[in-house]
Amino acid sequence: MANVTIWHNPRCSKSRNAMLLLEEKGVEADVVKYLDTPPTKEELKALLKMLGMSARELMRTKEDIYKELGLKDVEDEEKLIEAMLENPKLIERPIVIKDGKAAIGRPIEKVIELLDN
């Protein structure tokens, strides 16, 4: 199978479910605990491109830090990216990457679709 990477947060049930799915499918994925090892700006920008979405679409807008930083009113893509780099908790999860494509595992069917293609 192709190289597969998962941006994983072990404390998140959706992320744990994605890990189980990978295991059930026999996929040996590189696990990136992005809260412990945040992505670089280049990695985050590449991920956004693979996902085909804006920085805001990748953000967990219900997190307290999102509100504390006043990000709702920020329109600048670079500033939103910087906020995620400084506060990786803002990055939606889990994210599975395969062959230059990526999917957020919400719902898990998106990951299944990515793996099956």
C-alpha positions in Angstrom: 0.0 0.0 0.0 1.0 3.6 -0.5 2.6 5.8 2.1 0.0 6.9 4.6 0.4 9.5 7.4 -2.1 10.4 10.1 -2.1 13.6 12.1 -3.3 12.1 15.3 -4.4 13.3 18.7 -4.7 10.3 21.1 -7.1 12.2 23.3 -9.7 12.6 20.5 -12.2 9.8 19.9 -12.5 10.5 16.2 -8.7 10.3 15.9 -8.6 7.0 17.8 -11.4 5.7 15.5 -9.3 6.6 12.5 -6.3 4.8 13.9 -8.5 1.7 14.5 -9.7 1.9 10.9 -6.1 2.0 9.6 -5.3 -1.0 11.8 -8.3 -2.9 10.6 -7.4 -2.3 7.0 -3.8 -3.4 7.6 -2.4 0.1 6.9 0.9 0.9 8.5 0.7 4.7 8.8 3.3 7.2 10.0 1.7 8.7 13.1 2.3 12.4 13.6 1.2 13.6 17.1 0.9 17.1 15.8 0.2 18.6 19.3 3.6 17.3 20.4 5.3 18.0 17.1 3.5 20.9 15.3 3.8 21.1 11.6 6.0 23.7 9.9 4.4 26.5 7.9 5.3 24.6 4.7 3.8 21.4 5.9 0.6 23.2 6.9 0.3 25.0 3.6 0.9 21.8 1.7 -1.8 20.1 3.7 -4.3 22.9 3.0 -3.5 22.4 -0.7 -4.0 18.6 -0.5 -7.3 19.2 1.3 -8.4 21.9 -1.1 -9.5 24.2 1.7 -8.8 27.5 3.4 -7.1 27.8 6.8 -10.4 28.7 8.5 -12.0 25.5 7.1 -9.2 23.5 8.8 -9.7 25.2 12.1 -11.5 24.0 15.2 -13.7 27.1 15.6 -15.3 25.9 18.8 -12.0 25.8 20.8 -11.7 28.4 23.5 -8.4 29.5 22.1 -10.2 30.4 18.8 -12.5 32.7 20.7 -9.7 34.1 23.0 -7.6 35.0 20.0 -10.5 36.7 18.2 -10.0 34.6 15.1 -13.6 34.9 14.0 -12.9 38.4 12.7 -9.5 37.6 11.0 -9.6 37.4 7.2 -5.9 37.1 6.5 -5.0 33.5 5.6 -1.4 33.9 6.7 -2.5 35.1 10.2 -4.9 32.1 10.5 -2.1 29.8 9.5 0.2 31.4 12.1 -2.4 30.9 14.7 -2.6 27.2 13.9 1.2 26.9 14.0 1.3 28.6 17.4 -1.7 26.7 18.7 -1.9 23.3 17.0 -5.0 22.5 19.1 -6.8 24.6 16.5 -6.1 22.1 13.7 -9.0 19.8 12.9 -8.4 16.1 13.4 -7.7 13.4 12.4 -6.1 14.1 9.1 -5.0 11.1 6.9 -2.7 11.7 4.0 -2.1 9.3 1.1 -0.5 9.8 -2.3 -0.5 13.6 -2.1 -4.2 13.7 -1.1 -5.7 14.2 2.3 -8.9 13.8 4.2 -10.2 14.9 7.6 -11.8 12.0 9.4 -15.1 13.8 10.1 -16.9 11.7 9.1 -14.7 8.6 9.1 -16.1 7.7 5.6 -13.9 10.4 4.1 -10.9 8.4 5.3 -12.3 5.2 4.0 -12.8 6.9 0.6 -9.2 8.2 0.6 -7.8 4.8 1.4 -9.9 2.9 -1.1 -8.8 5.2 -4.0 
